[in-house]
Amino acid sequence: MMESYEKKIIVSQADLDDLNHVNNVRYVQWIQDISKEHWQSTAPKEMQAGILWVVKNHNIDYLSSAVLGDVILAKTFIASTKGAISVRCVEMYNDKTNELLVRSVTEWCLLNAMTLRPIRISGKIQKVFLSD
């Protein structure tokens, strides 16, 4: 089973758009942030050295809005991997009501940090995200 990673975010004034809802650009930033945090907190430092992840594609469904002071529970997990591509899902919920606010599916490409060329995601990397 794929291991998931969670964090809570409190909506601040800086997160809001002209309608006083969380700006869609902020959600994109949070999607990238939680993805990076999951990788950095799970993968050993020696595994992280010499490689980096870049976004190939974001697909985001905005289902409901969040407003100032809301607490958002963000969850992420790896859905699949093939070749150099890892498909990561992020879901964000209103922590109080458990209402799904945003669901994203992002294709991340693994690169060699020196050459910036795609490299195959090894079984060793895949195992980092598996739970017993």
DOBAFI-140867 format. One record per residue: x, z, y of N, C-alpha, C, O in turn; residue in one letter. Coordinates in Angstrom, 1 decimal, decimal comma. Atoms other than C-alpha are relative to their C-alpha. Layout:
+--------+--------+--------+--------+--------+--------+--------+--------+--------+--------+--------+--------+------+
!   n_xx !   n_zz !   n_yy !  ca_xx !  ca_zz !  ca_yy !   c_xx !   c_zz !   c_yy !   o_xx !   o_zz !   o_yy ! rest !
+--------+--------+--------+--------+--------+--------+--------+--------+--------+--------+--------+--------+------+
!      X !      Z !      Y !      X !      Z !      Y !      X !      Z !      Y !      X !      Z !      Y !    a !
...
+--------+--------+--------+--------+--------+--------+--------+--------+--------+--------+--------+--------+------+
END
This chain:
+--------+--------+--------+--------+--------+--------+--------+--------+--------+--------+--------+--------+------+
!   n_xx !   n_zz !   n_yy !  ca_xx !  ca_zz !  ca_yy !   c_xx !   c_zz !   c_yy !   o_xx !   o_zz !   o_yy ! rest !
+--------+--------+--------+--------+--------+--------+--------+--------+--------+--------+--------+--------+------+
!    0,8 !    0,0 !   -1,2 !    0,0 !    0,0 !    0,0 !    0,9 !    0,0 !    1,2 !    1,9 !    0,7 !    1,3 !    m !
!   -0,8 !    0,1 !   -1,2 !    1,3 !   -0,8 !    3,5 !   -0,2 !    1,3 !    0,8 !   -1,3 !    1,8 !    1,0 !    m !
!   -0,1 !   -1,1 !   -0,8 !    2,3 !    2,1 !    5,6 !   -0,5 !   -0,3 !    1,4 !   -0,2 !   -1,4 !    2,0 !    e !
!    0,5 !    0,3 !   -1,4 !    0,5 !    2,4 !    9,0 !    0,7 !    1,0 !    0,9 !    1,3 !    2,0 !    0,5 !    s !
!   -0,5 !   -0,8 !   -1,0 !    1,6 !    3,9 !   12,2 !   -1,0 !    0,2 !    1,1 !   -1,8 !   -0,8 !    1,4 !    y !
!    1,0 !   -0,3 !   -1,0 !   -0,5 !    5,6 !   14,9 !    0,6 !    0,6 !    1,2 !    1,6 !    1,3 !    1,1 !    e !
!   -0,3 !   -0,7 !   -1,2 !   -0,3 !    6,8 !   18,4 !   -1,2 !    0,1 !    0,9 !   -2,1 !   -0,7 !    0,8 !    k !
!    1,1 !   -0,1 !   -1,0 !   -2,6 !    8,0 !   21,2 !    0,4 !   -0,4 !    1,3 !    1,6 !   -0,1 !    1,7 !    k !
!   -0,3 !    0,5 !   -1,3 !   -2,8 !    6,5 !   24,6 !   -1,1 !    0,5 !    0,9 !   -2,3 !    0,4 !    0,6 !    i !
!    1,0 !   -0,5 !   -1,0 !   -4,5 !    8,1 !   27,6 !   -0,1 !   -1,1 !    1,1 !    1,0 !   -1,4 !    1,8 !    i !
!    0,1 !    1,1 !   -1,0 !   -5,9 !    5,4 !   30,0 !    0,2 !    0,6 !    1,4 !   -0,4 !    1,6 !    1,8 !    v !
!   -0,3 !   -0,5 !   -1,3 !   -4,5 !    5,9 !   33,5 !   -0,5 !   -1,1 !    1,0 !   -0,9 !   -2,2 !    0,7 !    s !
!    0,5 !    0,9 !   -1,1 !   -5,4 !    4,3 !   36,9 !    0,8 !   -1,4 !   -0,1 !    0,2 !   -2,4 !    0,2 !    q !
!   -0,8 !    1,2 !    0,0 !   -2,5 !    1,8 !   36,5 !   -0,4 !   -1,0 !   -1,1 !    0,0 !   -2,1 !   -1,1 !    a !
!    0,5 !    0,9 !    1,1 !   -4,1 !    0,4 !   33,3 !   -1,2 !   -0,8 !    0,3 !   -1,6 !   -1,7 !   -0,5 !    d !
!    1,3 !    0,6 !   -0,3 !   -7,3 !   -0,7 !   35,0 !    0,1 !   -1,3 !    0,7 !    1,0 !   -1,6 !    1,5 !    l !
!    0,1 !    1,3 !   -0,7 !   -8,4 !   -4,1 !   36,2 !   -1,0 !    0,2 !    1,2 !   -1,4 !    1,3 !    1,5 !    d !
!    0,9 !    0,0 !   -1,1 !  -10,8 !   -5,0 !   39,1 !   -1,4 !    0,5 !   -0,4 !   -2,1 !    0,9 !    0,5 !    d !
!    1,3 !   -0,5 !    0,4 !  -13,8 !   -3,9 !   37,0 !    0,1 !    1,4 !   -0,5 !   -0,9 !    2,0 !   -1,0 !    l !
!   -0,3 !   -1,4 !    0,4 !  -12,2 !   -0,5 !   36,3 !   -0,1 !    0,2 !   -1,5 !   -0,4 !    1,3 !   -2,0 !    n !
!   -0,2 !   -0,1 !    1,5 !  -11,8 !   -1,3 !   32,6 !    1,5 !   -0,2 !   -0,2 !    2,2 !   -0,8 !    0,6 !    h !
!   -1,4 !    0,3 !    0,4 !   -8,4 !   -1,5 !   30,8 !    0,2 !   -1,5 !    0,1 !   -0,6 !   -2,3 !   -0,5 !    v !
!   -0,4 !    1,4 !   -0,2 !   -6,8 !   -4,8 !   31,8 !    0,5 !   -0,6 !   -1,4 !    1,2 !    0,1 !   -2,1 !    n !
!   -0,4 !    0,6 !    1,2 !   -6,3 !   -7,2 !   28,9 !    1,5 !   -0,1 !   -0,1 !    2,1 !   -0,1 !   -1,2 !    n !
!   -1,5 !    0,1 !    0,0 !   -2,6 !   -7,6 !   29,9 !    0,6 !    1,3 !   -0,5 !    1,6 !    1,3 !   -1,2 !    v !
!   -0,5 !   -1,4 !    0,5 !   -2,2 !   -3,8 !   29,3 !   -0,1 !    0,1 !   -1,5 !    0,8 !    0,6 !   -2,2 !    r !
!    0,2 !    0,0 !    1,4 !   -3,6 !   -4,2 !   25,8 !    1,1 !   -0,8 !   -0,7 !    1,7 !   -0,3 !   -1,7 !    y !
!   -1,1 !    0,8 !    0,5 !   -1,0 !   -6,9 !   25,1 !    1,3 !    0,8 !    0,0 !    2,0 !    0,8 !   -1,0 !    v !
!   -1,2 !   -0,9 !   -0,1 !    1,7 !   -4,5 !   26,3 !    0,0 !    1,1 !   -1,1 !    1,0 !    1,3 !   -1,7 !    q !
!    0,1 !   -1,1 !    1,0 !    0,4 !   -1,7 !   24,1 !    0,2 !   -0,5 !   -1,4 !    0,8 !    0,1 !   -2,3 !    w !
!   -0,2 !    0,6 !    1,3 !    0,3 !   -4,1 !   21,1 !    1,4 !   -0,2 !   -0,3 !    1,9 !    0,2 !   -1,4 !    i !
!   -1,4 !    0,2 !    0,2 !    3,9 !   -5,0 !   21,6 !    0,7 !    1,4 !   -0,1 !    1,6 !    1,5 !   -0,9 !    q !
!   -0,7 !   -1,3 !    0,0 !    4,9 !   -1,3 !   22,3 !   -0,2 !    0,7 !   -1,4 !    0,8 !    1,1 !   -1,9 !    d !
!    0,2 !   -0,7 !    1,3 !    3,3 !    0,1 !   19,1 !    0,7 !   -0,7 !   -1,1 !    1,2 !   -0,1 !   -2,1 !    i !
!   -0,7 !    0,8 !    1,0 !    4,7 !   -2,7 !   17,0 !    1,5 !    0,3 !    0,0 !    2,1 !    0,5 !   -1,1 !    s !
!   -1,4 !   -0,4 !   -0,1 !    8,2 !   -2,0 !   18,3 !    0,3 !    1,4 !   -0,4 !    1,3 !    1,7 !   -1,2 !    k !
!   -0,2 !   -1,4 !    0,4 !    7,8 !    1,7 !   17,9 !   -0,1 !    0,2 !   -1,5 !    0,7 !    1,0 !   -2,1 !    e !
!    0,2 !   -0,1 !    1,4 !    6,6 !    1,3 !   14,3 !    1,3 !   -0,4 !   -0,7 !    1,8 !    0,2 !   -1,6 !    h !
!   -1,2 !    0,5 !    0,6 !    9,7 !   -0,8 !   13,4 !    1,2 !    1,0 !    0,3 !    1,9 !    1,3 !   -0,7 !    w !
!   -1,1 !   -0,9 !   -0,3 !   12,1 !    1,5 !   15,2 !    0,0 !    1,4 !   -0,6 !    1,0 !    2,0 !   -0,9 !    q !
!    0,2 !   -1,3 !    0,6 !   10,7 !    4,7 !   13,8 !    0,0 !    0,0 !   -1,6 !    0,2 !    1,0 !   -2,2 !    s !
!    0,1 !    0,1 !    1,5 !   10,5 !    3,4 !   10,2 !    1,2 !   -0,6 !   -0,6 !    1,7 !   -0,1 !   -1,6 !    t !
!   -1,1 !    0,6 !    0,6 !   13,4 !    1,1 !    9,6 !    1,3 !    0,7 !    0,3 !    1,5 !    1,2 !    1,5 !    a !
!   -1,3 !   -0,6 !   -0,2 !   16,9 !    2,6 !    9,2 !    0,8 !   -0,7 !    1,1 !    0,7 !   -1,9 !    1,2 !    p !
!   -0,8 !    0,6 !   -1,1 !   19,2 !    2,0 !   12,2 !    0,9 !   -1,1 !   -0,5 !    1,0 !   -2,2 !    0,2 !    k !
!   -0,9 !    1,1 !    0,5 !   21,6 !    0,0 !   10,1 !   -0,7 !   -1,3 !   -0,4 !   -0,2 !   -2,3 !   -0,4 !    e !
!    0,8 !    1,2 !    0,3 !   18,8 !   -2,3 !    9,0 !   -0,4 !   -0,7 !    1,3 !   -0,5 !   -1,9 !    1,4 !    m !
!    0,4 !    0,6 !   -1,3 !   17,8 !   -2,8 !   12,7 !    1,1 !   -0,8 !    0,6 !    0,9 !   -1,7 !    1,4 !    q !
!   -1,1 !    0,6 !   -0,7 !   21,3 !   -3,8 !   13,7 !    0,1 !   -1,5 !   -0,4 !    0,0 !   -1,9 !   -1,6 !    a !
!   -0,3 !    1,5 !    0,3 !   21,9 !   -7,6 !   14,0 !   -1,3 !   -0,8 !   -0,1 !   -1,2 !   -2,0 !   -0,3 !    g !
!    1,2 !    0,8 !    0,1 !   18,2 !   -8,6 !   13,9 !   -0,9 !    0,4 !    1,1 !   -0,8 !    1,5 !    1,6 !    i !
!    1,0 !   -0,3 !   -1,0 !   15,3 !   -8,8 !   16,3 !   -1,3 !   -0,7 !   -0,4 !   -1,2 !   -1,8 !   -1,0 !    l !
!    1,3 !    0,6 !    0,2 !   11,6 !   -9,6 !   16,2 !   -0,5 !   -0,6 !    1,3 !   -0,4 !   -0,1 !    2,4 !    w !
!    0,6 !    0,7 !   -1,2 !    9,9 !  -12,1 !   18,6 !   -1,4 !   -0,4 !   -0,4 !   -1,7 !   -0,8 !   -1,6 !    v !
!    1,4 !    0,4 !    0,3 !    6,2 !  -12,9 !   18,9 !   -0,1 !   -1,5 !   -0,1 !    0,4 !   -2,3 !    0,8 !    v !
!    0,3 !    1,4 !    0,2 !    5,2 !  -16,3 !   17,6 !   -1,5 !   -0,3 !    0,5 !   -1,7 !   -1,4 !    1,1 !    k !
!    1,4 !    0,2 !   -0,3 !    1,4 !  -15,9 !   18,1 !   -0,7 !    1,3 !    0,1 !   -0,6 !    2,2 !   -0,8 !    n !
!    0,9 !   -1,1 !   -0,1 !   -1,1 !  -13,3 !   19,3 !   -1,4 !   -0,5 !   -0,1 !   -1,8 !   -1,5 !    0,5 !    h !
!    1,5 !    0,3 !    0,0 !   -4,8 !  -13,4 !   18,4 !   -0,6 !    1,3 !    0,2 !   -0,5 !    2,2 !   -0,6 !    n !
!    0,6 !   -1,2 !   -0,4 !   -6,7 !  -10,7 !   20,1 !   -1,5 !   -0,1 !    0,2 !   -2,0 !   -1,0 !    1,0 !    i !
!    1,5 !   -0,1 !   -0,2 !  -10,4 !   -9,8 !   19,9 !   -0,2 !    1,3 !    0,9 !    0,1 !    2,4 !    0,5 !    d !
!    0,4 !   -1,1 !   -0,8 !  -11,6 !   -7,6 !   22,8 !   -1,5 !    0,3 !   -0,3 !   -2,3 !   -0,5 !    0,0 !    y !
!    1,4 !   -0,3 !    0,5 !  -14,7 !   -5,9 !   21,4 !   -0,8 !    1,0 !    0,9 !   -2,0 !    0,9 !    1,0 !    l !
!    0,6 !   -0,9 !   -0,9 !  -15,4 !   -3,1 !   23,9 !    1,0 !    0,5 !    1,0 !    2,2 !    0,2 !    0,8 !    s !
!   -1,0 !   -0,4 !   -1,0 !  -13,9 !   -1,6 !   27,0 !    0,3 !    1,4 !    0,0 !   -0,5 !    2,3 !   -0,5 !    s !
!   -0,5 !   -1,4 !   -0,2 !  -12,0 !    1,5 !   27,8 !    0,1 !    0,2 !    1,5 !    0,4 !   -0,7 !    2,3 !    a !
!   -0,1 !   -0,3 !   -1,4 !  -12,0 !    3,3 !   31,2 !    0,9 !    1,2 !    0,2 !    1,4 !    1,8 !   -0,7 !    v !
!   -0,9 !   -1,0 !   -0,4 !  -10,0 !    5,8 !   33,1 !   -0,3 !    1,3 !   -0,7 !   -1,4 !    1,8 !   -0,8 !    l !
!    0,2 !   -1,3 !    0,7 !   -9,4 !    9,0 !   31,1 !   -0,3 !   -0,1 !   -1,4 !   -0,1 !    0,9 !   -2,2 !    g !
!    0,2 !    0,1 !    1,5 !  -10,3 !    7,6 !   27,7 !    1,2 !    0,2 !   -0,7 !    2,3 !   -0,2 !   -0,3 !    d !
!   -1,1 !   -0,1 !    1,0 !   -8,1 !    8,4 !   24,8 !   -0,1 !   -1,1 !   -1,0 !   -1,2 !   -1,2 !   -1,7 !    v !
!    0,1 !    1,1 !    1,0 !   -7,3 !    5,4 !   22,7 !    0,9 !    0,3 !   -1,2 !    2,1 !    0,7 !   -1,0 !    i !
!   -0,8 !   -0,2 !    1,2 !   -6,1 !    5,8 !   19,1 !    0,4 !   -1,4 !   -0,4 !   -0,4 !   -2,3 !   -0,8 !    l !
!   -0,5 !    1,3 !    0,4 !   -3,9 !    2,8 !   18,3 !    0,6 !    0,1 !   -1,4 !    1,4 !    1,1 !   -1,7 !    a !
!   -0,5 !    0,1 !    1,3 !   -3,1 !    1,9 !   14,7 !    0,6 !   -1,3 !   -0,3 !    0,1 !   -2,3 !    0,1 !    k !
!   -0,6 !    1,2 !    0,3 !   -0,8 !   -0,7 !   13,3 !    0,5 !    0,0 !   -1,5 !    0,9 !    1,0 !   -2,0 !    t !
!   -0,6 !    0,1 !    1,3 !    0,3 !   -2,0 !    9,9 !    0,3 !   -1,5 !   -0,2 !   -0,1 !   -2,4 !    0,5 !    f !
!   -0,4 !    1,4 !    0,4 !    1,9 !   -5,1 !    8,3 !   -1,0 !   -0,5 !   -1,0 !   -1,3 !    0,1 !   -2,0 !    i !
!    1,0 !    0,6 !    0,9 !   -0,7 !   -7,4 !    6,7 !    0,6 !   -0,8 !   -1,1 !    0,2 !   -0,8 !   -2,2 !    a !
!   -0,7 !    0,8 !    0,9 !    1,7 !   -9,8 !    5,1 !    1,3 !   -0,5 !    0,5 !    1,6 !   -0,4 !    1,7 !    s !
!   -1,3 !    0,6 !   -0,4 !    5,1 !  -11,4 !    5,2 !    0,2 !   -1,3 !   -0,9 !   -0,1 !   -1,3 !   -2,0 !    t !
!   -0,4 !    1,2 !    0,8 !    6,3 !  -14,9 !    4,2 !    1,1 !   -0,7 !    0,8 !    1,0 !   -1,0 !    2,0 !    k !
!   -1,2 !    0,6 !   -0,7 !    9,7 !  -16,4 !    5,0 !    0,5 !    0,9 !    1,1 !    0,9 !    2,0 !    0,8 !    g !
!   -0,5 !   -0,7 !   -1,2 !   10,7 !  -15,3 !    8,5 !   -1,2 !    0,6 !    0,7 !   -0,9 !    1,3 !    1,8 !    a !
!    1,2 !   -0,4 !   -0,7 !    7,1 !  -14,4 !    9,5 !   -0,6 !    1,3 !   -0,6 !   -0,8 !    1,4 !   -1,8 !    i !
!    0,7 !   -1,2 !    0,3 !    5,5 !  -11,0 !    9,5 !   -1,3 !    0,0 !    0,8 !   -1,3 !   -0,1 !    2,0 !    s !
!    1,3 !    0,0 !   -0,6 !    1,8 !  -10,7 !   10,2 !   -0,4 !    1,5 !    0,2 !   -0,5 !    2,2 !   -0,8 !    v !
!    0,3 !   -1,4 !   -0,4 !    1,0 !   -7,4 !   12,0 !   -1,3 !    0,1 !    0,6 !   -1,7 !   -0,6 !    1,5 !    r !
!    1,3 !   -0,3 !   -0,6 !   -2,4 !   -6,0 !   12,7 !    0,1 !    1,3 !    0,9 !    0,8 !    2,2 !    0,5 !    c !
!    0,2 !   -1,1 !   -0,9 !   -3,2 !   -3,6 !   15,6 !   -1,4 !    0,2 !    0,3 !   -2,1 !   -0,8 !    0,6 !    v !
!    1,4 !   -0,4 !   -0,4 !   -6,5 !   -1,8 !   16,1 !    0,0 !    1,1 !    0,9 !    0,8 !    2,1 !    0,7 !    e !
!    0,1 !   -1,0 !   -1,0 !   -7,4 !    0,3 !   19,0 !   -1,4 !    0,5 !    0,1 !   -2,4 !   -0,2 !    0,2 !    m !
!    1,3 !   -0,6 !    0,0 !  -10,3 !    2,8 !   18,9 !   -0,1 !    1,0 !    1,1 !    0,9 !    1,6 !    1,6 !    y !
!    0,3 !   -1,1 !   -0,9 !  -11,9 !    5,1 !   21,4 !    0,1 !    1,3 !   -0,9 !   -0,7 !    1,4 !   -1,9 !    n !
!   -0,3 !   -1,1 !    0,8 !  -10,6 !    8,4 !   20,0 !   -1,2 !    0,9 !   -0,1 !   -1,4 !    1,6 !   -1,1 !    d !
!    1,1 !   -0,9 !    0,0 !  -13,8 !   10,3 !   20,9 !   -1,2 !   -0,6 !   -0,8 !   -1,8 !    0,2 !   -1,6 !    k !
!    1,1 !    0,6 !    0,7 !  -16,4 !    7,8 !   19,5 !    0,3 !   -0,8 !   -1,2 !   -0,6 !   -1,1 !   -2,0 !    t !
!   -0,5 !    0,9 !    1,1 !  -14,3 !    5,9 !   17,0 !   -0,4 !   -1,4 !    0,1 !   -0,4 !   -2,2 !   -0,9 !    n !
!    0,4 !    1,4 !   -0,2 !  -15,6 !    2,7 !   18,5 !    1,2 !   -0,9 !    0,0 !    2,2 !   -0,6 !    0,8 !    e !
!   -1,1 !    1,0 !    0,0 !  -13,3 !   -0,3 !   17,8 !    0,0 !   -0,7 !    1,4 !   -1,0 !   -1,4 !    1,7 !    l !
!   -0,1 !    0,6 !   -1,3 !  -12,1 !   -1,6 !   21,2 !    0,7 !   -1,4 !   -0,1 !    0,2 !   -2,3 !    0,5 !    l !
!   -0,8 !    1,2 !    0,1 !   -9,5 !   -4,2 !   20,3 !    0,6 !   -0,1 !   -1,4 !    0,9 !    0,9 !   -2,0 !    v !
!   -0,7 !    0,3 !    1,3 !   -8,2 !   -5,9 !   17,1 !    0,9 !   -1,2 !    0,3 !    0,5 !   -2,2 !    0,8 !    r !
!   -0,9 !    1,2 !   -0,2 !   -5,2 !   -8,1 !   17,1 !    0,8 !   -0,3 !   -1,3 !    1,0 !    0,6 !   -2,1 !    s !
!   -0,8 !    0,5 !    1,1 !   -3,3 !  -10,1 !   14,6 !    1,2 !   -0,8 !    0,6 !    0,9 !   -1,8 !    1,3 !    v !
!   -1,1 !    0,7 !   -0,7 !    0,2 !  -11,1 !   15,7 !    1,0 !   -0,4 !   -1,1 !    1,3 !    0,3 !   -2,0 !    t !
!   -1,1 !    0,6 !    0,9 !    2,8 !  -13,3 !   13,9 !    1,3 !    0,3 !    0,7 !    1,5 !   -0,1 !    1,9 !    e !
!   -1,4 !   -0,3 !   -0,6 !    6,3 !  -11,9 !   14,5 !    1,0 !   -0,8 !   -0,9 !    0,9 !   -0,9 !   -2,1 !    w !
!   -1,0 !    0,8 !    0,7 !    9,3 !  -14,0 !   13,6 !    1,3 !    0,8 !    0,0 !    1,7 !    1,3 !    1,1 !    c !
!   -1,2 !   -0,7 !    0,1 !   12,5 !  -12,3 !   12,4 !    1,2 !   -0,9 !    0,3 !    1,3 !   -2,0 !   -0,2 !    l !
!   -1,1 !    0,8 !   -0,4 !   15,7 !  -13,6 !   14,1 !    1,3 !    0,7 !   -0,2 !    1,4 !    1,9 !   -0,2 !    l !
!   -1,3 !   -0,5 !    0,0 !   19,4 !  -13,2 !   13,6 !    0,3 !    0,3 !    1,5 !    0,2 !   -0,7 !    2,3 !    n !
!   -0,2 !   -0,3 !   -1,4 !   20,4 !  -11,4 !   16,9 !    1,1 !   -0,8 !    0,6 !    1,2 !   -1,0 !    1,8 !    a !
!   -1,1 !    0,7 !   -0,5 !   23,6 !  -13,4 !   17,2 !   -0,3 !   -1,5 !    0,2 !    0,0 !   -2,1 !    1,3 !    m !
!    0,2 !    1,4 !   -0,1 !   22,4 !  -16,9 !   16,5 !   -1,4 !   -0,4 !    0,6 !   -1,7 !   -1,5 !    1,0 !    t !
!    1,4 !    0,2 !   -0,4 !   18,7 !  -16,4 !   17,5 !   -0,7 !   -1,0 !   -0,8 !   -1,7 !   -1,7 !   -0,4 !    l !
!    0,7 !    0,9 !    0,9 !   17,7 !  -18,4 !   14,5 !   -0,8 !    0,9 !   -1,0 !   -0,4 !    2,0 !   -1,3 !    r !
!    0,9 !   -0,8 !    0,9 !   14,9 !  -17,3 !   12,1 !    0,8 !    0,3 !   -1,3 !    1,6 !   -0,5 !   -1,8 !    p !
!   -0,6 !   -0,3 !    1,3 !   16,0 !  -15,5 !    8,9 !   -1,2 !    0,6 !   -0,8 !   -2,1 !    1,2 !   -0,3 !    i !
!    1,0 !   -0,5 !    1,0 !   14,0 !  -14,6 !    5,8 !   -0,1 !    1,5 !    0,0 !    0,9 !    2,2 !    0,1 !    r !
!    0,3 !   -1,4 !    0,1 !   12,4 !  -11,2 !    5,7 !    0,3 !    0,4 !   -1,5 !   -0,3 !    0,0 !   -2,4 !    i !
!   -0,4 !   -0,4 !    1,3 !   14,2 !   -9,6 !    2,8 !   -1,0 !    1,0 !   -0,7 !   -1,8 !    1,7 !    0,0 !    s !
!    0,8 !   -1,0 !    0,7 !   12,5 !   -7,5 !    0,1 !    0,3 !    1,4 !    0,5 !   -0,5 !    2,3 !    0,5 !    g !
!   -0,4 !   -1,3 !   -0,5 !   14,5 !   -4,5 !    1,5 !   -0,8 !    0,3 !    1,3 !   -1,2 !    1,5 !    1,4 !    k !
!    0,8 !   -0,2 !   -1,2 !   12,8 !   -4,9 !    4,9 !   -1,4 !    0,2 !   -0,4 !   -2,1 !    1,1 !    0,2 !    i !
!    1,4 !   -0,1 !    0,4 !    9,4 !   -5,4 !    3,3 !   -0,3 !    1,4 !   -0,6 !   -1,3 !    2,0 !   -0,3 !    q !
!    0,2 !   -1,4 !    0,6 !    9,8 !   -2,1 !    1,3 !    0,0 !    1,1 !    1,0 !   -0,6 !    2,1 !    0,7 !    k !
!    0,1 !   -1,0 !   -1,0 !   10,3 !   -0,2 !    4,5 !   -1,4 !    0,4 !    0,4 !   -1,7 !    1,5 !    0,8 !    v !
!    1,4 !   -0,2 !   -0,5 !    6,6 !   -0,6 !    5,3 !   -0,9 !    0,3 !   -1,2 !   -2,1 !    0,3 !   -1,0 !    f !
!    0,9 !   -0,4 !    1,1 !    5,3 !    0,3 !    1,8 !    0,0 !    1,5 !   -0,1 !    1,0 !    2,2 !    0,0 !    l !
!    0,1 !   -1,4 !    0,3 !    4,0 !    3,8 !    1,1 !   -0,3 !    0,2 !   -1,5 !   -0,8 !   -0,7 !   -2,1 !    s !
!    0,2 !   -0,3 !    1,4 !    3,8 !    5,4 !   -2,3 !   -1,4 !    0,2 !   -0,3 !   -1,8 !    0,4 !   -1,5 !    d !
+--------+--------+--------+--------+--------+--------+--------+--------+--------+--------+--------+--------+------+
END
